Amino acid sequence: MVNVASTFGRSGPHDFILLRASALVMAAYAIFMAVWFVCNPVVDYSTWVGLYSHLGMKIFTLLTLTGVLIHGWIGIWQVLTDYIKCSRLRGLIQYVFVLALGVYWFTGLFVLWGV
């Protein structure tokens, strides 16, 4: 069996499960935030810091950021392998996206744990 080094998961079914799991985490986070905004109509700095100072919220946000990273990488890999046939160009675009996703994740990490 040949393993493709550029996939996030080990196989198609593994990628499928990772996509669905990350989508569920992101959906749960979006629903939680929507409900939180409805329950807190006036949001100021102290309320915002109070929300993100809890360890559970930090973990949930970091899990969501990781889900965005996984979801973005698998999605862009699937699109690029379908539509970009030149392997050098595809590799360059994948590299740029991996850098961007990594920067997003680390920025979120530093902002999140800085609260």
CNS distance restraints for C-alpha pairs under 8 A (distance, minus, plus):
assign (resid   3 and name CA) (resid  10 and name CA) 7.11 0.50 0.50
assign (resid   3 and name CA) (resid  11 and name CA) 7.85 0.50 0.50
assign (resid   4 and name CA) (resid  10 and name CA) 7.82 0.50 0.50
assign (resid   6 and name CA) (resid  77 and name CA) 7.74 0.50 0.50
assign (resid   7 and name CA) (resid  11 and name CA) 7.74 0.50 0.50
assign (resid   7 and name CA) (resid  74 and name CA) 6.93 0.50 0.50
assign (resid   7 and name CA) (resid  77 and name CA) 7.08 0.50 0.50
assign (resid   8 and name CA) (resid  15 and name CA) 6.93 0.50 0.50
assign (resid   8 and name CA) (resid  70 and name CA) 7.36 0.50 0.50
assign (resid   8 and name CA) (resid  73 and name CA) 7.16 0.50 0.50
assign (resid   8 and name CA) (resid  74 and name CA) 6.27 0.50 0.50
assign (resid   9 and name CA) (resid  14 and name CA) 5.46 0.50 0.50
assign (resid   9 and name CA) (resid  15 and name CA) 5.02 0.50 0.50
assign (resid   9 and name CA) (resid  18 and name CA) 7.52 0.50 0.50
assign (resid  10 and name CA) (resid  14 and name CA) 6.03 0.50 0.50
assign (resid  10 and name CA) (resid  15 and name CA) 7.24 0.50 0.50
assign (resid  11 and name CA) (resid  15 and name CA) 6.18 0.50 0.50
assign (resid  12 and name CA) (resid  16 and name CA) 6.12 0.50 0.50
assign (resid  13 and name CA) (resid  17 and name CA) 6.25 0.50 0.50
assign (resid  14 and name CA) (resid  18 and name CA) 6.20 0.50 0.50
assign (resid  15 and name CA) (resid  19 and name CA) 6.05 0.50 0.50
assign (resid  15 and name CA) (resid  74 and name CA) 7.01 0.50 0.50
assign (resid  16 and name CA) (resid  20 and name CA) 6.28 0.50 0.50
assign (resid  17 and name CA) (resid  21 and name CA) 6.00 0.50 0.50
assign (resid  18 and name CA) (resid  22 and name CA) 5.98 0.50 0.50
assign (resid  18 and name CA) (resid  70 and name CA) 7.30 0.50 0.50
assign (resid  18 and name CA) (resid  71 and name CA) 7.57 0.50 0.50
assign (resid  19 and name CA) (resid  23 and name CA) 6.04 0.50 0.50
assign (resid  19 and name CA) (resid  70 and name CA) 7.25 0.50 0.50
assign (resid  19 and name CA) (resid  71 and name CA) 5.55 0.50 0.50
assign (resid  19 and name CA) (resid  74 and name CA) 7.41 0.50 0.50
assign (resid  20 and name CA) (resid  24 and name CA) 6.20 0.50 0.50
assign (resid  21 and name CA) (resid  25 and name CA) 6.35 0.50 0.50
assign (resid  21 and name CA) (resid  67 and name CA) 7.90 0.50 0.50
assign (resid  22 and name CA) (resid  26 and name CA) 6.16 0.50 0.50
assign (resid  22 and name CA) (resid  64 and name CA) 7.46 0.50 0.50
assign (resid  22 and name CA) (resid  66 and name CA) 7.99 0.50 0.50
assign (resid  22 and name CA) (resid  67 and name CA) 4.41 0.50 0.50
assign (resid  22 and name CA) (resid  68 and name CA) 6.98 0.50 0.50
assign (resid  22 and name CA) (resid  70 and name CA) 7.03 0.50 0.50
assign (resid  22 and name CA) (resid  71 and name CA) 6.27 0.50 0.50
assign (resid  23 and name CA) (resid  27 and name CA) 5.99 0.50 0.50
assign (resid  23 and name CA) (resid  67 and name CA) 7.13 0.50 0.50
assign (resid  23 and name CA) (resid  71 and name CA) 7.33 0.50 0.50
assign (resid  24 and name CA) (resid  28 and name CA) 6.05 0.50 0.50
assign (resid  25 and name CA) (resid  29 and name CA) 6.20 0.50 0.50
assign (resid  25 and name CA) (resid  63 and name CA) 7.49 0.50 0.50
assign (resid  25 and name CA) (resid  64 and name CA) 6.00 0.50 0.50
assign (resid  25 and name CA) (resid  67 and name CA) 6.83 0.50 0.50
assign (resid  26 and name CA) (resid  30 and name CA) 6.14 0.50 0.50
assign (resid  26 and name CA) (resid  64 and name CA) 5.50 0.50 0.50
assign (resid  26 and name CA) (resid  67 and name CA) 6.71 0.50 0.50
assign (resid  26 and name CA) (resid  68 and name CA) 7.36 0.50 0.50
assign (resid  27 and name CA) (resid  31 and name CA) 6.10 0.50 0.50
assign (resid  28 and name CA) (resid  32 and name CA) 6.03 0.50 0.50
assign (resid  29 and name CA) (resid  33 and name CA) 6.10 0.50 0.50
assign (resid  29 and name CA) (resid  60 and name CA) 7.49 0.50 0.50
assign (resid  29 and name CA) (resid  61 and name CA) 7.58 0.50 0.50
assign (resid  29 and name CA) (resid  64 and name CA) 6.92 0.50 0.50
assign (resid  30 and name CA) (resid  34 and name CA) 6.10 0.50 0.50
assign (resid  31 and name CA) (resid  35 and name CA) 6.15 0.50 0.50
assign (resid  32 and name CA) (resid  36 and name CA) 6.03 0.50 0.50
assign (resid  33 and name CA) (resid  37 and name CA) 6.11 0.50 0.50
assign (resid  34 and name CA) (resid  38 and name CA) 6.29 0.50 0.50
assign (resid  35 and name CA) (resid  39 and name CA) 6.15 0.50 0.50
assign (resid  36 and name CA) (resid  40 and name CA) 6.02 0.50 0.50
assign (resid  37 and name CA) (resid  41 and name CA) 6.00 0.50 0.50
assign (resid  37 and name CA) (resid  43 and name CA) 7.87 0.50 0.50
assign (resid  43 and name CA) (resid  47 and name CA) 5.89 0.50 0.50
assign (resid  43 and name CA) (resid  48 and name CA) 6.61 0.50 0.50
assign (resid  44 and name CA) (resid  48 and name CA) 6.23 0.50 0.50
assign (resid  45 and name CA) (resid  49 and name CA) 6.09 0.50 0.50
assign (resid  46 and name CA) (resid  50 and name CA) 5.93 0.50 0.50
assign (resid  47 and name CA) (resid  51 and name CA) 6.23 0.50 0.50
assign (resid  48 and name CA) (resid  52 and name CA) 6.43 0.50 0.50
assign (resid  49 and name CA) (resid  53 and name CA) 5.80 0.50 0.50
assign (resid  49 and name CA) (resid 115 and name CA) 6.71 0.50 0.50
assign (resid  50 and name CA) (resid  54 and name CA) 7.15 0.50 0.50
assign (resid  51 and name CA) (resid  57 and name CA) 7.02 0.50 0.50
assign (resid  52 and name CA) (resid  57 and name CA) 5.72 0.50 0.50
assign (resid  52 and name CA) (resid  58 and name CA) 6.13 0.50 0.50
assign (resid  52 and name CA) (resid 112 and name CA) 7.44 0.50 0.50
assign (resid  52 and name CA) (resid 115 and name CA) 6.88 0.50 0.50
assign (resid  53 and name CA) (resid  57 and name CA) 7.36 0.50 0.50
assign (resid  53 and name CA) (resid  58 and name CA) 7.24 0.50 0.50
assign (resid  53 and name CA) (resid 115 and name CA) 6.20 0.50 0.50
assign (resid  54 and name CA) (resid  58 and name CA) 6.46 0.50 0.50
assign (resid  55 and name CA) (resid  59 and name CA) 6.21 0.50 0.50
assign (resid  56 and name CA) (resid  60 and name CA) 6.05 0.50 0.50
assign (resid  57 and name CA) (resid  61 and name CA) 5.96 0.50 0.50
assign (resid  58 and name CA) (resid  62 and name CA) 6.05 0.50 0.50
assign (resid  58 and name CA) (resid 112 and name CA) 6.50 0.50 0.50
assign (resid  58 and name CA) (resid 113 and name CA) 7.33 0.50 0.50
assign (resid  59 and name CA) (resid  63 and name CA) 5.98 0.50 0.50
assign (resid  60 and name CA) (resid  64 and name CA) 6.15 0.50 0.50
assign (resid  61 and name CA) (resid  65 and name CA) 6.14 0.50 0.50
assign (resid  61 and name CA) (resid 112 and name CA) 7.96 0.50 0.50
assign (resid  62 and name CA) (resid  66 and name CA) 6.14 0.50 0.50
assign (resid  62 and name CA) (resid 108 and name CA) 7.64 0.50 0.50
assign (resid  62 and name CA) (resid 109 and name CA) 6.86 0.50 0.50
assign (resid  62 and name CA) (resid 112 and name CA) 7.89 0.50 0.50
assign (resid  63 and name CA) (resid  67 and name CA) 6.15 0.50 0.50
assign (resid  64 and name CA) (resid  68 and name CA) 6.21 0.50 0.50
assign (resid  65 and name CA) (resid  69 and name CA) 6.27 0.50 0.50
assign (resid  65 and name CA) (resid 105 and name CA) 6.12 0.50 0.50
assign (resid  65 and name CA) (resid 108 and name CA) 7.28 0.50 0.50
assign (resid  66 and name CA) (resid  70 and name CA) 6.21 0.50 0.50
assign (resid  66 and name CA) (resid 105 and name CA) 7.03 0.50 0.50
assign (resid  67 and name CA) (resid  71 and name CA) 5.85 0.50 0.50
assign (resid  68 and name CA) (resid  72 and name CA) 5.77 0.50 0.50
assign (resid  69 and name CA) (resid  73 and name CA) 6.05 0.50 0.50
assign (resid  69 and name CA) (resid 101 and name CA) 5.85 0.50 0.50
assign (resid  69 and name CA) (resid 102 and name CA) 7.56 0.50 0.50
assign (resid  69 and name CA) (resid 105 and name CA) 7.07 0.50 0.50
assign (resid  70 and name CA) (resid  74 and name CA) 6.15 0.50 0.50
assign (resid  71 and name CA) (resid  75 and name CA) 5.95 0.50 0.50
assign (resid  72 and name CA) (resid  76 and name CA) 5.98 0.50 0.50
assign (resid  72 and name CA) (resid 101 and name CA) 7.58 0.50 0.50
assign (resid  73 and name CA) (resid  77 and name CA) 6.00 0.50 0.50
assign (resid  73 and name CA) (resid  97 and name CA) 7.57 0.50 0.50
assign (resid  73 and name CA) (resid  98 and name CA) 7.05 0.50 0.50
assign (resid  73 and name CA) (resid 101 and name CA) 7.78 0.50 0.50
assign (resid  74 and name CA) (resid  78 and name CA) 6.14 0.50 0.50
assign (resid  75 and name CA) (resid  79 and name CA) 6.26 0.50 0.50
assign (resid  76 and name CA) (resid  80 and name CA) 5.92 0.50 0.50
assign (resid  76 and name CA) (resid  94 and name CA) 7.50 0.50 0.50
assign (resid  76 and name CA) (resid  97 and name CA) 7.88 0.50 0.50
assign (resid  77 and name CA) (resid  81 and name CA) 6.01 0.50 0.50
assign (resid  77 and name CA) (resid  94 and name CA) 7.07 0.50 0.50
assign (resid  78 and name CA) (resid  82 and name CA) 6.25 0.50 0.50
assign (resid  79 and name CA) (resid  83 and name CA) 6.19 0.50 0.50
assign (resid  80 and name CA) (resid  84 and name CA) 5.19 0.50 0.50
assign (resid  80 and name CA) (resid  90 and name CA) 6.29 0.50 0.50
assign (resid  80 and name CA) (resid  94 and name CA) 7.90 0.50 0.50
assign (resid  81 and name CA) (resid  85 and name CA) 6.90 0.50 0.50
assign (resid  81 and name CA) (resid  90 and name CA) 7.41 0.50 0.50
assign (resid  84 and name CA) (resid  89 and name CA) 7.37 0.50 0.50
assign (resid  84 and name CA) (resid  90 and name CA) 5.85 0.50 0.50
assign (resid  85 and name CA) (resid  90 and name CA) 7.24 0.50 0.50
assign (resid  86 and name CA) (resid  90 and name CA) 6.13 0.50 0.50
assign (resid  87 and name CA) (resid  91 and name CA) 5.93 0.50 0.50
assign (resid  88 and name CA) (resid  92 and name CA) 6.17 0.50 0.50
assign (resid  89 and name CA) (resid  93 and name CA) 6.21 0.50 0.50
assign (resid  90 and name CA) (resid  94 and name CA) 6.03 0.50 0.50
assign (resid  91 and name CA) (resid  95 and name CA) 6.02 0.50 0.50
assign (resid  92 and name CA) (resid  96 and name CA) 6.30 0.50 0.50
assign (resid  93 and name CA) (resid  97 and name CA) 6.24 0.50 0.50
assign (resid  94 and name CA) (resid  98 and name CA) 6.03 0.50 0.50
assign (resid  95 and name CA) (resid  99 and name CA) 6.17 0.50 0.50
assign (resid  96 and name CA) (resid 100 and name CA) 6.20 0.50 0.50
assign (resid  97 and name CA) (resid 101 and name CA) 6.02 0.50 0.50
assign (resid  98 and name CA) (resid 102 and name CA) 6.00 0.50 0.50
assign (resid  99 and name CA) (resid 103 and name CA) 6.11 0.50 0.50
assign (resid 100 and name CA) (resid 104 and name CA) 6.16 0.50 0.50
assign (resid 101 and name CA) (resid 105 and name CA) 6.15 0.50 0.50
assign (resid 102 and name CA) (resid 106 and name CA) 6.10 0.50 0.50
assign (resid 103 and name CA) (resid 107 and name CA) 5.86 0.50 0.50
assign (resid 104 and name CA) (resid 108 and name CA) 6.08 0.50 0.50
assign (resid 105 and name CA) (resid 109 and name CA) 6.11 0.50 0.50
assign (resid 106 and name CA) (resid 110 and name CA) 6.12 0.50 0.50
assign (resid 107 and name CA) (resid 111 and name CA) 6.07 0.50 0.50
assign (resid 108 and name CA) (resid 112 and name CA) 5.73 0.50 0.50
assign (resid 109 and name CA) (resid 113 and name CA) 6.08 0.50 0.50
assign (resid 110 and name CA) (resid 114 and name CA) 5.85 0.50 0.50
assign (resid 111 and name CA) (resid 115 and name CA) 6.83 0.50 0.50
